[in-house]
């Protein structure tokens, strides 16, 4: 089981990294989206620093929504999705490896870019550090919930619209907690409560989302 997991993980990471549209384009969109807000606000130090946590979190949320949409789409078009369903290994185990591969290849580069964008948005070192930490803790939940949504909408035409309508309400609690974790520092409060809740949500998503995605994928492909 463990060897199958790591072999699938390395294979999926290589496949994603070969396709530049799956990891380069999200980074470009992420940077441009945040830069547009800075240009619109005139790079005013005080006003930009106050809204930058929400801006960066919204940009990350939208970017992760775009990346998760194509998770099963390419395999469905190539006909390899049926092989995934017929595999002797548990489907939820394979989906978990694909989800982690998607997070490593698509979300982790965005997280590494955040400190540089935070400095451009006039965040202090402490605020920048907690912003990166909040995204690092909360982003697995975004990816795993998105995988469930991608499995539910894979058989629908124009699934991107339905996927956005399905996932955005579920992303709102994560967005609020992640943004408030940094905003609380502005009033000299430590955000351990928000970070603990984000971690709990990610752990719950890691536990239940692969099973839900496997069940949704089986229903969608029937």
C-alpha positions in Angstrom: 0.0 0.0 0.0 2.7 2.4 0.9 4.8 1.7 -2.2 1.7 2.2 -4.4 1.0 5.5 -2.7 4.5 6.9 -3.2 4.7 5.6 -6.8 1.4 7.3 -7.6 2.5 10.4 -5.8 5.7 10.7 -7.7 4.0 9.9 -11.0 1.3 12.5 -10.6 3.8 15.2 -9.5 5.8 14.5 -12.7 2.7 14.7 -14.9 1.7 18.0 -13.3 5.1 19.5 -13.6 5.4 18.5 -17.3 2.2 20.6 -18.0 3.2 24.2 -17.5 -0.4 25.3 -17.6 -1.1 23.5 -14.3 1.6 25.1 -12.2 3.1 28.1 -14.1 -0.2 29.8 -15.1 -1.6 29.7 -11.6 1.5 31.4 -10.3 1.2 34.1 -12.9 -2.5 34.6 -12.2 -1.8 34.7 -8.5 0.8 37.4 -8.8 -1.1 39.5 -11.3 -4.3 39.3 -9.3 -2.6 40.6 -6.1 -0.6 43.3 -8.1 -3.8 44.7 -9.5 -5.2 45.4 -6.1 -1.9 47.1 -5.1 -2.1 49.3 -8.3 -5.8 50.1 -7.6 -5.1 51.1 -4.0 -2.1 53.2 -5.1 0.3 51.2 -2.9 -0.8 53.3 0.1 1.1 51.7 3.0 -1.6 51.8 5.7 -4.7 50.9 3.6 -2.8 48.2 1.6 -1.5 46.5 4.7 -4.9 46.3 6.3 -6.6 44.6 3.3 -3.6 42.5 2.0 -4.4 39.4 4.1 -7.9 39.2 2.6 -6.6 39.9 -0.9 -3.9 37.2 -0.8 -6.3 34.7 0.7 -8.9 35.4 -2.0 -6.3 35.2 -4.7 -5.1 31.9 -3.3 -8.6 30.5 -3.0 -9.5 31.4 -6.6 -6.2 30.0 -7.9 -6.6 26.7 -6.1 -10.2 26.5 -7.5 -8.7 26.8 -11.1 -6.1 24.1 -10.5 -8.4 21.5 -8.9 -10.8 21.7 -11.8 -8.5 19.7 -14.2 -7.6 17.0 -11.7 -9.7 14.3 -13.2 -10.6 16.0 -16.5 -7.4 15.0 -18.3 -7.6 11.4 -17.1 -11.2 11.2 -18.2 -10.3 12.5 -21.7 -7.4 10.0 -22.0 -9.5 7.1 -20.8 -7.2 6.3 -17.8 -9.9 7.2 -15.2 -11.6 3.9 -15.8 -8.3 2.1 -15.0 -8.2 4.1 -11.8 -11.6 2.9 -10.8 -10.8 -0.7 -11.8 -7.5 -0.7 -9.8 -7.2 -3.5 -7.1 -6.0 -0.8 -4.7 -8.5 1.3 -2.6 -9.8 4.2 -4.7 -9.7 6.6 -1.8 -6.0 5.8 -1.3 -5.2 6.6 -4.9 -7.2 9.8 -4.7 -5.4 10.8 -1.6 -2.0 10.5 -3.4 -3.4 12.5 -6.3 -4.6 15.2 -3.9 -1.2 15.5 -2.2 0.5 15.6 -5.5 -1.8 18.4 -6.6 -1.1 20.3 -3.4 2.7 19.9 -3.8 2.9 20.9 -7.4 0.2 23.6 -7.6 -0.3 25.1 -4.1 3.2 24.8 -2.5 4.8 27.1 -5.2 2.1 29.7 -4.4 2.8 29.5 -0.7 6.5 30.1 -1.4 5.7 33.2 -3.4 3.5 34.7 -0.6 6.4 36.2 1.5 7.6 38.3 -1.4 4.0 39.5 -2.2 3.5 40.2 1.5 6.5 42.4 1.6 5.2 44.2 -1.5 1.9 44.7 0.3 3.7 46.4 3.3 3.2 43.6 5.8 5.7 43.3 8.6 7.9 40.2 9.1 5.6 38.8 11.8 2.4 39.5 9.8 4.0 38.0 6.7 5.1 34.9 8.6 1.6 34.3 10.1 0.0 34.9 6.7 2.2 32.2 5.1 1.6 29.9 8.1 -2.2 30.3 7.9 -2.2 29.5 4.1 0.1 26.5 4.7 -2.2 25.1 7.4 -5.5 25.9 5.6 -4.6 25.1 2.0 -4.8 21.3 2.4 -8.4 21.7 3.3 -9.0 23.8 0.1 -7.4 21.2 -2.1 -9.2 18.2 -0.5 -12.6 19.9 -0.6 -11.9 20.9 -4.1 -11.1 17.3 -5.1 -14.5 16.2 -3.8 -16.1 18.9 -5.9 -14.1 17.9 -8.9 -15.3 14.3 -8.5 -18.9 15.4 -8.2 -18.9 17.6 -11.3 -16.7 15.6 -13.6 -19.6 14.2 -15.7 -21.2 17.6 -16.1 -20.7 19.9 -19.1 -19.1 23.2 -18.3 -18.2 21.8 -14.9 -16.1 24.8 -14.0 -19.2 27.0 -13.4 -20.8 24.3 -11.3 -17.6 23.6 -9.4 -17.3 27.3 -8.4 -20.9 27.5 -7.3 -20.4 24.3 -5.2 -17.1 25.1 -3.6 -17.1 28.8 -2.9 -19.7 28.5 0.0 -17.6 25.8 1.5 -14.4 27.8 1.1 -15.8 30.9 3.0 -15.1 29.6 6.6 -11.5 28.8 5.6 -11.2 32.2 4.1 -12.5 33.9 7.2 -10.3 32.0 9.5 -7.2 32.5 7.4 -7.7 36.2 6.9 -8.6 36.8 10.6 -5.5 35.0 11.7 -3.4 37.9 10.3 -5.8 40.7 11.0 -5.8 39.8 14.7 -2.1 40.7 14.8 -3.1 44.3 14.0 -4.8 44.5 17.3 -1.9 42.8 19.2 -3.7 39.4 19.5 -2.1 36.1 18.8 -4.0 34.0 16.2 -3.5 30.5 17.8 -7.3 30.0 17.9 -7.7 30.6 14.1 -4.7 28.5 13.3 -5.9 25.6 15.5 -9.3 25.7 13.7 -7.6 25.7 10.3 -5.5 22.8 11.3 -8.6 20.9 12.6 -10.4 21.5 9.3 -7.5 20.3 7.2 -7.2 17.1 9.4 -10.9 16.5 9.0 -10.7 17.0 5.2 -7.7 14.7 5.1 -9.6 12.0 6.9 -13.0 12.2 5.1 -12.5 13.9 1.7 -10.7 11.0 -0.1 -13.5 8.7 0.8 -16.2 11.2 -0.3 -14.3 11.9 -3.5 -14.0 8.1 -4.2 -17.8 7.6 -3.7 -18.6 10.7 -5.8 -16.3 9.5 -8.6 -17.9 6.1 -8.7 -21.4 7.6 -8.9 -20.4 10.1 -11.6 -18.8 7.4 -13.8 -21.8 5.0 -13.5 
